[in-house]
């Protein structure tokens, strides 16, 4: 059973969420139904896709929303909130509908990955934490998957706790990295609370404290004979570290009939050192002894090491993974898409001088088309929520929402609705899978992507198109707004 976050994060919010809530209530708009979308605009590292993660933590947050008397007193002290509003918070009960895509799903810009529908006063309020959770874990899962793919089947371990920005970033970052494909983490709390396997052996300080490298290795092998991986670069990898490791393997493990797990190299020219170390281990009778590489690795360094013929069996990756150092902002946004007027939901749109920031209006869902021939994902299709599902028994013409002359006809495909109900009128109706199930699902979904979409440089741009009905609504709103300014 996974540990649930029982913290009350209700006051982890931007202050303007509270001032807007108070304003909605004061102006009689608290019960006005609104629809908000969560989506993102650009893929980190100029990649071809991202990975959604964090739904389990979002569910915990929404289940635990409440305001304490200390919260109420703090807000009263600001002298800008009405007593009516404070009473509303005192009796707060979440009652929105929420839809989301499952964790581990590959995602693309502009499509609604979370949809919230309910009283404006509540749907507005949850913006900050919804984005905080989705942005962080999706960022780390996406980065982790890039690194894992660069390793070409070799295990990657997450080693970043000490470089993460805070405790949650370390613990939940390791969780997200596991969803993205890493095999294990160095973070014990993530193992305890979320079931991500924790691994670890020794630091350079173990070697320095023991009097000599040989004594340090011998002590470790005697303590952990069945899981003996030795750090061989404290002094000199080839002249000292590997020879001492082999000596300990011969003297301690061989008499017990136990094979060594491996050695780890954490500095120097890892490609060169790993090749030389491999030959030394093989010549000593330990061809099954693995070599682990660490030291500020990322997807490009790992790819280059493999290209250069490095003899490495697995990788430990820290700061570049846990902080997504090369592109550390994911960029999910939370935008109003529809609002109830006269008893009906009406689409609304945000317009910008930047075309990429124009929102897609209305209450929506989306479908993913998969080829019947090979199971590959070929396009995503955003529709009105109550629009009929695409009829895949007939050819479907899709078109680029901005460059509308770019068209493609899809045949022999199946359509899968991607958003699933999470909350209905504030009650959770979704059971989160285990972390192992999420990880497996993520790997399976990534296999549905074409290799061209998975390229690190200049990946193929995946199609995300609008249904004609939705495009017409967006175009009509743009024309209407443009007319108001003329």
Long-range contacts (C-beta under 8 A, 24 or more apart in sequence): 2-56, 2-193, 2-194, 2-195, 2-432, 2-434, 2-435, 3-192, 3-193, 3-194, 4-60, 5-57, 5-60, 5-61, 5-64, 6-60, 6-64, 7-64, 8-64, 8-65, 8-66, 8-68, 9-61, 9-64, 9-129, 10-64, 10-65, 10-66, 10-67, 10-71, 10-92, 11-67, 11-71, 11-74, 12-128, 12-129, 12-132, 13-125, 13-127, 13-128, 13-129, 14-127, 14-128, 17-124, 17-125, 17-127, 17-128, 18-75, 18-81, 18-125, 19-80, 19-81, 20-124, 21-85, 21-121, 21-124, 21-125, 22-80, 22-81, 22-82, 22-85, 24-120, 24-121, 24-124, 25-82, 25-84, 25-85, 25-88, 25-121, 26-82, 26-84, 26-85, 29-120, 29-121, 30-88, 30-119, 30-120, 30-121, 31-119, 31-120, 31-121, 32-119, 32-120, 32-339, 32-340, 33-117, 33-118, 33-119, 33-120, 33-339, 33-340, 33-345, 34-117, 34-118, 34-119, 34-120, 34-123, 34-124, 34-336, 34-338, 34-339, 34-340, 35-115, 35-116, 35-117, 35-123, 35-336, 35-337, 35-338, 35-339, 35-345, 35-362, 35-363, 36-115, 36-116, 36-117, 36-123, 36-124, 36-127, 36-334, 36-335, 36-336, 36-337, 37-112, 37-114, 37-115, 37-334, 37-335, 37-337, 37-359, 37-360, 37-364, 38-112, 38-113, 38-114, 38-115, 38-116, 38-130, 38-131, 38-134, 38-332, 38-333, 38-334, 39-109, 39-110, 39-111, 39-112, 39-113, 39-332, 39-333, 39-335, 40-107, 40-109, 40-113, 40-138, 40-330, 40-331, 40-332, 40-333, 41-109, 41-110, 41-331, 41-333, 41-356, 41-357, 42-109, 42-331, 43-108, 43-109, 43-142, 44-139, 44-142, 44-143, 44-324, 44-326, 44-327, 44-329, 44-330, 45-142, 45-143, 45-146, 45-326, 45-327, 45-456, 46-457, 46-459, 47-142, 47-146, 47-456, 47-459, 48-449, 48-452, 48-453, 48-454, 48-455, 48-459, 48-460, 48-461, 48-462, 49-106, 49-107, 49-108, 49-142, 49-446, 49-449, 49-453, 49-454, 49-459, 49-462, 50-106, 50-107, 50-108, 50-138, 50-142, 50-330, 51-104, 51-105, 51-106, 51-107, 51-138, 51-141, 51-142, 51-145, 51-179, 51-180, 51-442, 51-446, 52-101, 52-102, 52-103, 52-104, 52-105, 52-106, 52-107, 52-113, 52-134, 52-138, 52-141, 53-103, 53-104, 53-137, 53-138, 53-140, 53-141, 53-175, 53-176, 53-179, 53-180, 53-438, 54-103, 54-133, 54-134, 54-136, 54-137, 54-138, 54-172, 54-176, 55-100, 55-102, 55-103, 55-422, 55-432, 56-103, 56-432, 57-133, 57-137, 57-172, 58-100, 58-114, 58-129, 58-130, 58-133, 58-134, 58-422, 59-422, 59-428, 59-430, 59-432, 61-126, 61-129, 61-130, 61-133, 62-94, 62-98, 62-126, 62-423, 62-428, 63-428, 65-92, 65-94, 65-126, 66-92, 67-92, 88-121, 93-426, 94-122, 94-423, 94-426, 95-119, 95-122, 95-425, 95-426, 96-122, 96-123, 96-126, 96-423, 96-425, 96-426, 97-421, 97-423, 97-424, 97-425, 98-421, 98-422, 98-423, 99-365, 99-419, 99-420, 99-421, 99-422, 100-419, 100-420, 100-422, 100-430, 101-418, 101-419, 101-420, 102-420, 102-433, 102-438, 102-441, 103-179, 103-432, 103-433, 103-438, 103-441, 103-442, 104-141, 104-179, 104-438, 104-439, 104-441, 104-442, 104-445, 105-418, 105-441, 105-442, 105-445, 106-377, 106-445, 106-446, 106-448, 106-449, 107-138, 108-380, 108-462, 108-464, 109-464, 110-360, 110-382, 110-464, 111-366, 111-380, 111-382, 111-418, 111-464, 112-337, 112-360, 112-364, 112-365, 112-366, 112-382, 112-419, 113-332, 115-337, 115-363, 115-364, 115-365, 115-385, 115-419, 117-363, 118-425, 118-426, 120-339, 127-334, 130-334, 131-332, 131-333, 131-334, 134-330, 134-332, 135-329, 135-330, 135-331, 135-332, 136-169, 136-172, 136-173, 136-176, 136-330, 137-172, 137-173, 137-175, 137-176, 137-179, 138-176, 138-330, 138-332, 139-176, 139-324, 139-328, 139-329, 139-330, 140-173, 140-176, 140-177, 140-180, 140-321, 140-322, 140-324, 141-176, 141-177, 141-179, 141-180, 141-442, 142-180, 142-324, 142-330, 143-177, 143-180, 143-320, 143-321, 143-324, 143-326, 143-327, 144-176, 144-177, 144-178, 144-179, 144-180, 144-181, 144-182, 144-321, 145-180, 145-181, 145-442, 145-446, 146-299, 146-456, 147-182, 147-297, 147-298, 147-299, 147-302, 147-315, 147-317, 147-320, 147-321, 148-180, 148-181, 148-182, 149-181, 149-299, 149-454, 150-299, 150-300, 150-302, 150-303, 150-306, 150-456, 151-302, 151-306, 151-314, 151-315, 152-306, 154-306, 154-312, 154-313, 154-314, 154-315, 155-182, 155-183, 155-184, 155-313, 155-314, 155-315, 156-181, 156-182, 156-183, 156-302, 156-314, 156-315, 156-316, 156-317, 157-182, 157-183, 157-184, 157-185, 157-186, 157-199, 157-292, 157-314, 157-315, 157-316, 157-317, 158-182, 158-184, 158-185, 158-186, 158-187, 158-316, 158-317, 158-318, 158-321, 158-322, 159-185, 159-186, 159-294, 159-316, 159-317, 159-318, 159-321, 160-186, 160-317, 160-318, 160-319, 160-321, 160-322, 160-323, 161-185, 161-186, 161-187, 161-322, 162-318, 163-318, 163-319, 163-322, 163-323, 164-322, 164-323, 165-323, 169-322, 169-323, 170-322, 173-322, 174-322, 175-435, 177-321, 177-322, 178-435, 178-439, 179-435, 179-438, 179-439, 179-442, 180-442, 181-439, 181-442, 181-443, 182-317, 182-321, 183-314, 186-316, 194-435, 195-434, 195-435, 195-436, 196-435, 201-227, 201-229, 201-230, 201-231, 201-264, 202-230, 202-231, 203-231, 204-231, 204-233, 204-234, 204-266, 206-231, 207-231, 207-234, 207-235, 208-234, 213-240, 213-241, 213-244, 214-244, 214-247, 214-248, 217-244, 217-245, 217-247, 217-248, 218-248, 218-251, 218-252, 221-248, 221-249, 221-252, 221-253, 221-260, 222-252, 225-252, 225-253, 225-256, 225-258, 226-258, 227-261, 228-253, 228-258, 228-260, 228-261, 229-260, 229-261, 229-262, 229-263, 229-264, 229-290, 229-292, 230-260, 230-262, 230-263, 230-264, 231-263, 231-264, 231-266, 232-263, 232-264, 232-265, 232-277, 233-264, 233-265, 233-266, 233-267, 233-268, 233-273, 237-265, 237-268, 237-273, 237-276, 237-277, 238-273, 238-276, 238-277, 238-280, 242-277, 242-280, 242-281, 243-280, 246-280, 246-281, 246-284, 246-286, 249-284, 249-286, 249-289, 250-284, 259-286, 259-288, 259-289, 260-286, 260-289, 261-289, 261-290, 262-289, 262-290, 262-291, 262-292, 262-313, 262-314, 263-289, 263-290, 263-291, 263-292, 264-291, 264-292, 264-293, 264-294, 264-316, 265-291, 265-292, 265-293, 265-294, 265-295, 266-293, 266-294, 266-295, 267-295, 270-295, 270-305, 270-310, 270-312, 271-304, 271-305, 271-308, 271-309, 271-310, 274-305, 274-310, 274-311, 274-312, 275-309, 275-310, 275-311, 277-311, 278-311, 290-314, 292-316, 294-318, 296-320, 298-325, 298-326, 299-456, 300-456, 303-456, 335-359, 337-361, 337-362, 337-363, 337-364, 338-362, 338-363, 347-473, 347-477, 348-477, 349-474, 349-477, 349-478, 349-481, 351-478, 351-481, 355-402, 358-478, 360-401, 360-466, 360-470, 360-474, 361-473, 361-474, 361-477, 362-470, 362-473, 364-470, 365-417, 365-418, 365-419, 366-417, 366-418, 366-419, 367-415, 367-416, 367-417, 367-418, 368-415, 368-416, 368-418, 369-396, 369-410, 369-413, 369-414, 369-415, 370-413, 370-414, 370-415, 370-416, 370-448, 371-412, 371-413, 372-412, 372-413, 372-414, 373-412, 375-448, 376-448, 376-449, 376-450, 377-448, 377-449, 377-450, 377-462, 378-410, 378-413, 378-463, 379-408, 379-410, 379-462, 379-463, 379-464, 379-465, 380-418, 380-462, 380-463, 380-464, 380-465, 381-415, 381-465, 381-466, 381-467, 382-464, 382-465, 382-466, 382-467, 382-470, 383-466, 383-467, 383-469, 383-470, 384-467, 384-469, 384-470, 384-473, 387-467, 387-469, 387-470, 389-415, 389-417, 390-415, 390-467, 398-463, 398-465, 399-465, 399-471, 400-463, 400-465, 401-465, 401-466, 401-471, 401-474, 404-471, 408-463
